[in-house]
Amino acid sequence: MELDGTPAAAEDIRSLALINYGHFTSMRVEDHRVRGLGMHLQRLVDDCHAVFDADLDPDRVRHLIGRVIREVSGPIVVRVTVFDPQLTLGRPGGHAEPRVLITTRPAVADGQLPPLRLQSRCYRRDLPSVKHVGLFGPLQHRRAAQRNGYDDVLFVDAGSRISEGATWNVGFVDGDQVVWPDAEVLPGVTMRLLQQNDSPPAIRAMTLSDLAQMTGAFATNAATGIRPVGSIDSTGWPPGHPVIERLSRLYADVPPEPV
């Protein structure tokens, strides 16, 4: 764990726990390479403007990531968190000088996760287009879904219109066509890479009542790639859908960028 290129002490990151104002991106790193690295860096730049009204140098962030992973050989997940420890709970509106925290965790092996069982719950994240650190709402709903016997949560609005998961995007298969929900979501890097490299997808409003007509569903996340969805509430799909397997191969073929 490094803050601006030096080992981070507990006091350095105290404000993240007590104030929790900032933004981040997470990426899977293998052999010092990342699929969609440029997108991750651009997300950090854009979100820094949205959250702090400040500039962020993507080349510097890339250098800081490289420092942390230089001795790592196996796959890991790197999280880049941008925050300003000088901003206070009472005065968050001051001039911001964001700092960059790099942390790592082990990555799950490819293909080791079973299909997700999801419970739909009514929720909309604050500022959906920004990957901010305000995760209480998503995690509270994830916890509730897990306490109810599911793996995770799928967010819908009051009209049952589907948006996204707690920390991932969701897509559907209608016959042989990929369908993405038309809703306010965080545009995930994995989702964007699939949309760029696959045949033109359908983007349309999706509600829970549409699930019975779908032939498959999947979740996308930079840390885990593409994960099949086995069920949403009482609607289920058999494993091994060929379109989802094709998407997994397509994603695996995306050339990773060197850090």
Beta strands, then each sheet from edge to edge (+ up, - down):
strand 1: 2-3
strand 2: 6-7
strand 3: 22-29
strand 4: 33-34
strand 5: 76-83
strand 6: 99-106
strand 7: 116-122
strand 8: 152-156
strand 9: 162-165
strand 10: 169-174
strand 11: 177-181
strand 12: 202-204
strand 13: 216-221
strand 14: 225-232
strand 15: 235-236
strand 16: 257-258
sheet 1: 2+ 1- 6+ 5- 3+
sheet 2: 4+ 16-
sheet 3: 9+ 8- 7- 14- 13+ 10- 11+ 12+
sheet 4: 9+ 8- 7- 14- 15+
end
